[in-house]
Amino acid sequence: MDLYNDEYFMKEALKEALKAYEKNEVPVGAVIVNNNQIIARAHNLTETLNDVTAHAEMQAFTAASNYLGAKYLNDCILYITLEPCNMCAGASYWSQVSKIVFGATDKKRGYTILCNEILHPKTKVVSGVLEKECSELLFNFFKNKRSNLS
């Protein structure tokens, strides 16, 4: 049995998403893994930093690059609770991340809606890992947001 599998690391990304939820940020979390070791943890900070580019993936790419002392993440795996948007998918191209694993699909803003080719040709993609848990967290966040508006 492989302890360090996609579900294990997605659970770690979900912990980050919960941190975002507690900060009233859209609850998306990310971890970046290199050789079965988490080298970066991040969550959405767009509200906290008043920065539309402060998505979990962007924060994680910066942290991982700083950790490795390199701009390329070609031996790394990004675990993200929500399908990356075009901006984050484009950043993953430039970072040359080797694999992206995401939980929930984003039918409104996910990169697959506009352009599957935005990822680096060598990047592998796995979708739907802990999709139910990832989707429920987002659903509950927006449900609470809508009920607070009434």
C-alpha positions in Angstrom: 0.0 0.0 0.0 1.4 3.4 -1.1 0.9 5.8 1.8 1.9 8.8 -0.3 -0.7 8.6 -3.1 -2.8 11.2 -4.9 -5.6 11.0 -2.2 -3.1 11.6 0.6 -1.7 14.7 -1.0 -5.2 16.0 -2.0 -6.2 15.7 1.6 -3.3 18.0 2.4 -4.5 20.4 -0.3 -8.0 20.3 1.3 -6.5 21.3 4.6 -5.2 24.4 2.8 -8.6 25.0 1.3 -10.1 25.0 4.8 -7.7 27.7 5.9 -9.0 29.8 3.0 -12.6 29.1 4.0 -11.8 30.3 7.6 -10.5 33.5 6.1 -13.6 34.0 4.0 -11.5 33.3 0.9 -12.8 31.1 -1.9 -11.7 27.7 -0.4 -9.1 26.5 -2.8 -6.0 24.9 -1.5 -2.8 23.6 -3.1 0.3 21.6 -2.3 3.4 21.0 -4.4 5.2 17.7 -4.0 8.7 16.7 -5.0 9.9 13.2 -4.3 6.9 12.5 -2.0 7.7 15.5 0.1 5.5 18.6 0.3 7.7 21.5 -0.6 4.9 24.2 -0.8 1.5 24.7 0.8 -0.9 27.5 -0.2 -4.5 28.7 -0.4 -6.3 31.5 -2.1 -5.4 34.9 -0.7 -7.1 37.2 -3.2 -9.2 38.9 -0.6 -6.5 39.1 2.1 -3.9 40.5 -0.4 -6.5 42.5 -2.5 -4.8 40.8 -5.5 -6.8 39.0 -8.2 -3.7 36.9 -9.1 -3.2 35.5 -5.5 -4.7 32.1 -6.4 -3.6 29.1 -4.5 -1.6 27.8 -7.4 0.3 31.0 -7.9 1.2 31.2 -4.2 2.3 27.6 -4.3 4.4 28.0 -7.5 6.3 30.9 -5.8 6.8 29.0 -2.6 8.0 25.9 -4.4 10.4 27.9 -6.6 11.8 29.6 -3.5 12.2 26.3 -1.7 14.1 24.7 -4.6 16.0 27.8 -5.6 14.9 27.3 -9.2 12.2 28.6 -11.5 11.3 25.3 -13.1 9.2 22.7 -11.2 9.6 19.9 -13.8 10.0 17.2 -11.1 7.1 18.4 -9.1 3.4 17.6 -8.8 0.7 20.2 -8.1 -2.3 19.1 -6.1 -5.1 21.6 -6.3 -8.7 21.2 -5.0 -10.2 23.0 -8.0 -9.4 22.8 -11.7 -6.9 25.6 -12.5 -8.1 28.7 -14.3 -6.4 29.9 -17.5 -4.0 32.1 -15.6 -2.9 29.3 -13.3 -2.7 26.8 -16.1 -0.5 29.2 -18.0 1.7 29.7 -15.0 2.0 25.9 -14.7 3.2 25.9 -18.3 6.0 28.3 -17.5 6.9 26.5 -14.3 7.0 23.2 -16.3 5.3 21.3 -13.5 5.3 17.6 -14.4 1.8 16.7 -13.2 -1.3 18.4 -12.1 -3.9 16.6 -9.9 -7.1 18.4 -9.2 -10.3 17.6 -7.3 -13.3 19.5 -8.5 -13.9 20.6 -12.1 -14.6 24.3 -12.7 -17.4 24.5 -15.3 -17.3 28.3 -15.4 -13.6 29.2 -15.2 -11.6 26.0 -15.6 -8.8 26.0 -18.2 -10.4 23.0 -20.0 -13.3 25.2 -21.1 -11.1 27.4 -23.3 -7.9 25.6 -24.1 -6.6 22.2 -23.0 -3.3 23.0 -24.9 -2.4 25.7 -22.4 -0.5 23.2 -20.3 3.1 22.2 -21.0 3.2 19.3 -23.4 5.0 17.1 -20.8 2.5 17.9 -18.0 0.3 15.0 -17.1 -3.2 15.6 -15.6 -5.3 13.6 -13.2 -8.8 14.9 -12.4 -11.5 14.0 -9.9 -9.3 13.0 -6.9 -11.5 13.5 -3.8 -13.9 15.4 -6.1 -16.9 15.1 -3.8 -15.0 16.6 -0.8 -13.5 19.4 -2.9 -16.8 20.2 -4.5 -18.8 20.2 -1.2 -16.4 22.7 0.4 -16.9 25.1 -2.5 -20.6 24.5 -2.6 -21.0 25.2 1.1 -18.9 28.3 0.9 -21.0 29.9 -1.9 -24.2 28.7 -0.3 -23.3 30.6 2.9 -22.3 33.6 0.9 -25.7 33.6 -0.9 -27.6 33.1 2.4 -25.7 36.0 4.0 -26.9 38.3 1.2 -30.6 37.7 1.9 
